[in-house]
C-alpha cells in the first residue's frame, strides 16, 4: 500500500510542478495555492506512511510522522493565506521543504528497500531548493517559480520511480 500511496503522491506533485511551469504569469495567489497544495499532499502522505509502515523502526516512524504533520500544517498556512507577503510565503515554503526533505532522508536511511537512493536524492534536492530560497530571498517570483516548479517535477519523478521500484520488487518476490 505504501508504494501505491507514494506513486499517487508523486504523480500529483509532478502535475502541480507542470502546472506551475505552464502558468508562469500566474498571480501570487495561484502560486501560493499550488505550493501549499504540494505541501499538503506531501505532509499527509508522509503522515499516513508513518502510520501504516510497520517495517520501519518506531523512532523513525515517529520522526517521519512528526515531519509529516508539520509539513501538512505549513501547507495549510500557505493555502489559507495565499495573498500573504512574498517573503513570508517563501519562508513558509522553504520551511516546509526543509521538513519534507529531512523527513524523506530520515525515512530512507531507516529502510532497506528498492528505490531508497531515489528517496535520498529527493530529500537532498528539496533541501537544496529550500536553502537556495532562504539564502537568496530576493530572487523574485519568476526565479522562485522556476526553482519551485523544477523541484516539484523532480520530487514527483523521484517518488514515482522509487514507488515503481518497490512495486516491481514486490511483484518479483
N, C-alpha and C positions, 0 to 999 in steps of 0.2 A: 504493500500500500504506500509506503514512504516514497518509493521510486515513482509511482504514479503521481503523487502529490507534487514532488519536485518537477516532474515533467510538465504538469499543468502550470505550476508557478513559473517555470522557465518560459513557456510559450506566452503566458500573459505578460511577463516582464519584457520579453523581446518585442512583443507587439506594442507595448507602451513606448519603448525606445524608438521603434519605427515611426509611430505616430508623432513623437516629439521631433524626429527628423523631418517628417512630411510637413509639419506646420511650424517652421522656424519663425514665422511672423506672429505666432500666437501671443495672446496677451499674457501677462504675468499670472493672471487668474487661472488660465488653462494650463500653463506650465506647472504652476504650484499644485494644481489638482492632479495632473498626471504623475508628478514625482511623489506626491503624497499617496496616491493610489499604489504606486510601486512599493513604497514603504509599508503600506497596509498589507499588500499581498505577501511580501517577504516576511513581515513580522508574524502574521497569522500562520503562514505555512511553517515557519521555524518553530513557533509555539506548539502547533499540532504535532510536528515531527518529534519534538522533545517529549511530548506526552506519549505518543504511540510507539516510539522506538525503544524496544526492550533490550536490544543487543548492545546499546551504548551504556557505559558506566554511569551510575546515578549522578555523580558530581557533574559530569559533562552534560547530562540531560538537564540538570537544574540550571547550569550556566546558559545553555542554549535556550531554555525556556525563558529565563530572565531577559536575555538579549532579545528574544522574540517579542516579549511583552513590551519592552522599552521601544523597540523599532515600531511596533504597532501604535503605541502612544504618540510617537513622533509623527507617524503617518496621519493620525487623527488630527494633530495640530496643523499640519500642512493642508489637509482637506477642509478643516473647519474655518481657517482664516487664510484663504489663498490670496487675499489682497494686502497682506502684511508687507512690511518693507522688504526690499530685495535682500539686503544684508541679513536680516533676521531669517528670511526664508532660506538663504544659502547656508547659514549657520545650522538651522534645524535639519536641513537635508544632509549636510556634512556629518552632523552628529548621528543621524540615522544610519548613514552609510558606514561610519566607523563602527557602530554597534553591530550592524549586519555583517560587515567584513570580519570583525573579531569573532562573532558567533559562528560564522562559516569555518574559520580556521580552527577554532576550538573543537567543533564537532568533527571536522575532517581528521584531526590528529588522533582522535579517540576511536576511530574506526579503521578497520582493515577490510575494505570492500572496493569493488571496481569503481572507478570514477573519482577516487579521493584526490588525485592530482588536479582534476578539474575544479574540485571544491576549494582546494588551497589556492589555485590560480584565481578563482572568483573572489575569494576573501582578500587576497593581496591586491588585486586590481581595484576593487571597491574601496579598500583603504587608501590606495594611492590617489584615486579620484577625489576622495574626501579631503585628503591632505592638500591636494592642489587647490581645491576650493577655499580651504581655510588659509593657505599661505598667500594666495592671490585673490582676495575677495573683490577687487576692483576689475576683474576680468570682463565684466559686463554680461548681459543676458545672452547675447549671441554665443560667446565663448562658453559660458556655463551650459547653454543648451547643447552645444557640440560635445563637450565633455560628458554631460549628463546622459544624453541620448546614446553616445558611444558606450558608456558604462552600462546602461540598461540593456542594450543589444548584446554586449559581451556577456553580461551576467546571465541573461536569458539563454544564450548559447551554451555557456558552461553548465547551467542547471540541466538543460535538455540533454547534452552529451553525457554528463555524469549519470543522469537517470536512465538513459538508454543503455549505458554500460552495465548498470546494475540490473536492469531488466533482462539483458542478454545473458548475464552470468547466472541469474536465477533460472532462466529457461534452459541453459546448458546443464544445470545441476540436476 
